[in-house]
Amino acid sequence: MAEQRLTPAEAEEAAFRRVLVAHERFLRALAEHRQASEQLLRESAARAVEDADLVRNFRALLPFATRRSRIPPQRRPRD
């Protein structure tokens, strides 16, 4: 098939269409990126809440973990 020659106006219109297609692809990618970012933010916020709960629980248990229990000395057997 022979190459089809475009007039300058047709070439300009074809270039404009390519720009529009590229722009639409860019906007779709941007929207997908935004959705992914929002999802990551929600997951991160959920993990932060879980982490805060863990820290709260750890702090509540910390006094018990640092208290030393005194083990009474063993008695020597009597003869």
TITORKE-683269 format. One record per residue: residue number from 1; y, z, x of N, C-alpha, C, O in turn. Coordinates in steps of 0.2 Angstrom, whole numbers. Layout:
<atoms>
atom n:NUM&nv:Y&nw:Z&nu:X&cav:Y&caw:Z&cau:X&cv:Y&cw:Z&cu:X&ov:Y&ow:Z&ou:X
...
</atoms>
This chain:
<atoms>
atom n:1&nv:-6&nw:0&nu:4&cav:0&caw:0&cau:0&cv:6&cw:0&cu:4&ov:7&ow:4&ou:9
atom n:2&nv:11&nw:-4&nu:3&cav:17&caw:-5&cau:7&cv:21&cw:1&cu:6&ov:21&ow:4&ou:0
atom n:3&nv:25&nw:3&nu:11&cav:30&caw:8&cau:10&cv:35&cw:6&cu:5&ov:38&ow:1&ou:5
atom n:4&nv:37&nw:11&nu:2&cav:43&caw:10&cau:-3&cv:49&cw:12&cu:0&ov:50&ow:18&ou:2
atom n:5&nv:54&nw:8&nu:0&cav:61&caw:9&cau:2&cv:65&cw:12&cu:-3&ov:65&ow:10&ou:-9
atom n:6&nv:68&nw:18&nu:-2&cav:72&caw:21&cau:-7&cv:79&cw:20&cu:-5&ov:82&ow:19&ou:1
atom n:7&nv:83&nw:19&nu:-11&cav:90&caw:19&cau:-10&cv:93&cw:25&cu:-7&ov:90&ow:30&ou:-8
atom n:8&nv:99&nw:25&nu:-4&cav:102&caw:32&cau:-2&cv:102&cw:37&cu:-8&ov:101&ow:43&ou:-7
atom n:9&nv:104&nw:35&nu:-14&cav:104&caw:39&cau:-20&cv:97&cw:42&cu:-21&ov:97&ow:48&ou:-23
atom n:10&nv:92&nw:38&nu:-21&cav:85&caw:40&cau:-22&cv:83&cw:45&cu:-17&ov:80&ow:50&ou:-18
atom n:11&nv:85&nw:43&nu:-11&cav:83&caw:48&cau:-5&cv:86&cw:55&cu:-6&ov:83&ow:60&ou:-5
atom n:12&nv:92&nw:54&nu:-8&cav:96&caw:61&cau:-9&cv:93&cw:65&cu:-15&ov:92&ow:71&ou:-14
atom n:13&nv:91&nw:61&nu:-20&cav:88&caw:65&cau:-26&cv:81&cw:68&cu:-24&ov:79&ow:73&ou:-26
atom n:14&nv:77&nw:64&nu:-20&cav:71&caw:66&cau:-17&cv:72&cw:73&cu:-13&ov:68&ow:77&ou:-13
atom n:15&nv:77&nw:72&nu:-9&cav:78&caw:78&cau:-4&cv:80&cw:84&cu:-8&ov:78&ow:90&ou:-7
atom n:16&nv:84&nw:83&nu:-13&cav:86&caw:88&cau:-18&cv:80&cw:91&cu:-21&ov:80&ow:98&ou:-22
atom n:17&nv:76&nw:87&nu:-24&cav:70&caw:90&cau:-27&cv:65&cw:94&cu:-22&ov:63&ow:99&ou:-24
atom n:18&nv:65&nw:92&nu:-16&cav:61&caw:96&cau:-11&cv:64&cw:102&cu:-10&ov:61&ow:108&ou:-9
atom n:19&nv:71&nw:102&nu:-10&cav:75&caw:109&cau:-9&cv:73&cw:113&cu:-15&ov:72&ow:119&ou:-14
atom n:20&nv:73&nw:110&nu:-21&cav:72&caw:114&cau:-27&cv:65&cw:117&cu:-27&ov:64&ow:123&ou:-29
atom n:21&nv:60&nw:113&nu:-25&cav:53&caw:116&cau:-25&cv:53&cw:121&cu:-19&ov:50&ow:127&ou:-21
atom n:22&nv:56&nw:120&nu:-14&cav:56&caw:126&cau:-9&cv:59&cw:132&cu:-11&ov:57&ow:138&ou:-10
atom n:23&nv:65&nw:131&nu:-15&cav:68&caw:137&cau:-17&cv:64&cw:141&cu:-22&ov:64&ow:147&ou:-22
atom n:24&nv:60&nw:137&nu:-27&cav:56&caw:140&cau:-32&cv:51&cw:144&cu:-28&ov:49&ow:150&ou:-30
atom n:25&nv:48&nw:141&nu:-23&cav:42&caw:145&cau:-19&cv:45&cw:151&cu:-16&ov:42&ow:156&ou:-16
atom n:26&nv:51&nw:150&nu:-13&cav:54&caw:156&cau:-10&cv:55&cw:162&cu:-15&ov:54&ow:168&ou:-14
atom n:27&nv:58&nw:160&nu:-21&cav:59&caw:165&cau:-27&cv:52&cw:168&cu:-29&ov:52&ow:174&ou:-30
atom n:28&nv:47&nw:164&nu:-29&cav:41&caw:167&cau:-31&cv:38&cw:172&cu:-26&ov:36&ow:177&ou:-28
atom n:29&nv:39&nw:170&nu:-20&cav:37&caw:174&cau:-14&cv:41&cw:181&cu:-14&ov:38&ow:186&ou:-13
atom n:30&nv:47&nw:180&nu:-15&cav:52&caw:186&cau:-16&cv:50&cw:191&cu:-21&ov:50&ow:197&ou:-20
atom n:31&nv:48&nw:188&nu:-27&cav:46&caw:192&cau:-33&cv:39&cw:196&cu:-31&ov:38&ow:201&ou:-33
atom n:32&nv:35&nw:192&nu:-28&cav:28&caw:195&cau:-26&cv:29&cw:201&cu:-21&ov:26&ow:206&ou:-21
atom n:33&nv:34&nw:199&nu:-16&cav:35&caw:204&cau:-11&cv:38&cw:211&cu:-14&ov:37&ow:216&ou:-13
atom n:34&nv:43&nw:209&nu:-19&cav:46&caw:215&cau:-23&cv:41&cw:219&cu:-26&ov:41&ow:225&ou:-26
atom n:35&nv:36&nw:216&nu:-30&cav:31&caw:219&cau:-34&cv:27&cw:223&cu:-29&ov:25&ow:229&ou:-30
atom n:36&nv:25&nw:220&nu:-23&cav:21&caw:224&cau:-18&cv:25&cw:230&cu:-15&ov:22&ow:235&ou:-14
atom n:37&nv:31&nw:229&nu:-14&cav:35&caw:234&cau:-11&cv:35&cw:240&cu:-16&ov:35&ow:246&ou:-15
atom n:38&nv:36&nw:239&nu:-23&cav:37&caw:244&cau:-28&cv:30&cw:247&cu:-29&ov:30&ow:253&ou:-29
atom n:39&nv:25&nw:244&nu:-28&cav:18&caw:247&cau:-28&cv:17&cw:252&cu:-23&ov:15&ow:257&ou:-23
atom n:40&nv:19&nw:249&nu:-17&cav:18&caw:254&cau:-11&cv:23&cw:260&cu:-11&ov:21&ow:265&ou:-9
atom n:41&nv:29&nw:259&nu:-14&cav:33&caw:265&cau:-15&cv:30&cw:270&cu:-20&ov:30&ow:276&ou:-19
atom n:42&nv:27&nw:267&nu:-26&cav:24&caw:272&cau:-30&cv:18&cw:275&cu:-27&ov:17&ow:281&ou:-28
atom n:43&nv:14&nw:272&nu:-23&cav:8&caw:275&cau:-20&cv:11&cw:280&cu:-15&ov:8&ow:286&ou:-14
atom n:44&nv:16&nw:278&nu:-11&cav:19&caw:283&cau:-6&cv:22&cw:289&cu:-10&ov:21&ow:295&ou:-7
atom n:45&nv:25&nw:289&nu:-15&cav:27&caw:294&cau:-19&cv:22&cw:299&cu:-21&ov:22&ow:305&ou:-21
atom n:46&nv:16&nw:296&nu:-24&cav:11&caw:299&cau:-26&cv:8&cw:303&cu:-20&ov:6&ow:309&ou:-21
atom n:47&nv:7&nw:300&nu:-14&cav:4&caw:304&cau:-9&cv:9&cw:309&cu:-6&ov:7&ow:315&ou:-4
atom n:48&nv:15&nw:308&nu:-7&cav:20&caw:314&cau:-5&cv:19&cw:320&cu:-10&ov:20&ow:325&ou:-8
atom n:49&nv:18&nw:318&nu:-16&cav:17&caw:324&cau:-21&cv:10&cw:328&cu:-19&ov:10&ow:334&ou:-19
atom n:50&nv:5&nw:324&nu:-17&cav:-1&caw:327&cau:-15&cv:0&cw:331&cu:-9&ov:-3&ow:336&ou:-8
atom n:51&nv:4&nw:328&nu:-4&cav:5&caw:332&cau:2&cv:9&cw:338&cu:1&ov:7&ow:343&ou:4
atom n:52&nv:14&nw:338&nu:-4&cav:17&caw:344&cau:-5&cv:13&cw:349&cu:-8&ov:14&ow:355&ou:-7
atom n:53&nv:8&nw:347&nu:-13&cav:3&caw:352&cau:-15&cv:-1&cw:355&cu:-10&ov:-2&ow:361&ou:-10
atom n:54&nv:-3&nw:351&nu:-5&cav:-7&caw:353&cau:0&cv:-3&cw:358&cu:4&ov:-6&ow:363&ou:6
atom n:55&nv:3&nw:356&nu:6&cav:7&caw:361&cau:10&cv:8&cw:368&cu:6&ov:8&ow:373&ou:9
atom n:56&nv:9&nw:367&nu:0&cav:10&caw:373&cau:-4&cv:4&cw:378&cu:-4&ov:4&ow:384&ou:-3
atom n:57&nv:-2&nw:374&nu:-5&cav:-8&caw:378&cau:-5&cv:-9&cw:381&cu:2&ov:-12&ow:387&ou:3
atom n:58&nv:-8&nw:377&nu:7&cav:-9&caw:380&cau:14&cv:-4&cw:386&cu:15&ov:-7&ow:391&ou:18
atom n:59&nv:2&nw:385&nu:13&cav:7&caw:391&cau:14&cv:4&cw:397&cu:10&ov:5&ow:403&ou:13
atom n:60&nv:1&nw:396&nu:5&cav:-1&caw:402&cau:1&cv:-7&cw:405&cu:4&ov:-8&ow:411&ou:4
atom n:61&nv:-11&nw:401&nu:7&cav:-17&caw:404&cau:11&cv:-15&cw:406&cu:18&ov:-19&ow:410&ou:21
atom n:62&nv:-10&nw:404&nu:21&cav:-8&caw:406&cau:28&cv:-9&cw:413&cu:29&ov:-11&ow:415&ou:34
atom n:63&nv:-6&nw:418&nu:25&cav:-6&caw:425&cau:26&cv:-13&cw:427&cu:27&ov:-14&ow:432&ou:31
atom n:64&nv:-17&nw:425&nu:23&cav:-24&caw:427&cau:23&cv:-28&cw:424&cu:30&ov:-32&ow:428&ou:32
atom n:65&nv:-26&nw:419&nu:32&cav:-29&caw:416&cau:38&cv:-27&cw:419&cu:44&ov:-30&ow:419&ou:49
atom n:66&nv:-21&nw:422&nu:44&cav:-18&caw:425&cau:50&cv:-20&cw:432&cu:51&ov:-19&ow:435&ou:56
atom n:67&nv:-22&nw:435&nu:45&cav:-23&caw:442&cau:46&cv:-30&cw:443&cu:50&ov:-35&ow:440&ou:48
atom n:68&nv:-30&nw:448&nu:54&cav:-36&caw:449&cau:58&cv:-40&cw:454&cu:54&ov:-37&ow:460&ou:53
atom n:69&nv:-46&nw:453&nu:53&cav:-50&caw:458&cau:50&cv:-53&cw:462&cu:56&ov:-56&ow:459&ou:61
atom n:70&nv:-52&nw:468&nu:55&cav:-55&caw:473&cau:60&cv:-62&cw:474&cu:59&ov:-64&ow:476&ou:53
atom n:71&nv:-66&nw:472&nu:64&cav:-73&caw:473&cau:63&cv:-74&cw:480&cu:67&ov:-72&ow:481&ou:73
atom n:72&nv:-77&nw:484&nu:63&cav:-78&caw:491&cau:67&cv:-83&cw:490&cu:73&ov:-88&ow:486&ou:73
atom n:73&nv:-82&nw:494&nu:78&cav:-86&caw:494&cau:84&cv:-93&cw:496&cu:82&ov:-94&ow:500&ou:78
atom n:74&nv:-98&nw:493&nu:86&cav:-104&caw:494&cau:84&cv:-106&cw:501&cu:87&ov:-103&ow:503&ou:93
atom n:75&nv:-110&nw:505&nu:84&cav:-112&caw:512&cau:86&cv:-117&cw:511&cu:91&ov:-122&ow:507&ou:91
atom n:76&nv:-117&nw:515&nu:96&cav:-122&caw:515&cau:101&cv:-128&cw:519&cu:98&ov:-127&ow:524&ou:95
atom n:77&nv:-134&nw:516&nu:99&cav:-140&caw:520&cau:97&cv:-140&cw:527&cu:100&ov:-139&ow:527&ou:106
atom n:78&nv:-142&nw:532&nu:96&cav:-143&caw:539&cau:99&cv:-150&cw:539&cu:101&ov:-155&ow:537&ou:98
atom n:79&nv:-151&nw:543&nu:107&cav:-158&caw:544&cau:109&cv:-161&cw:550&cu:106&ov:-167&ow:551&ou:107
</atoms>
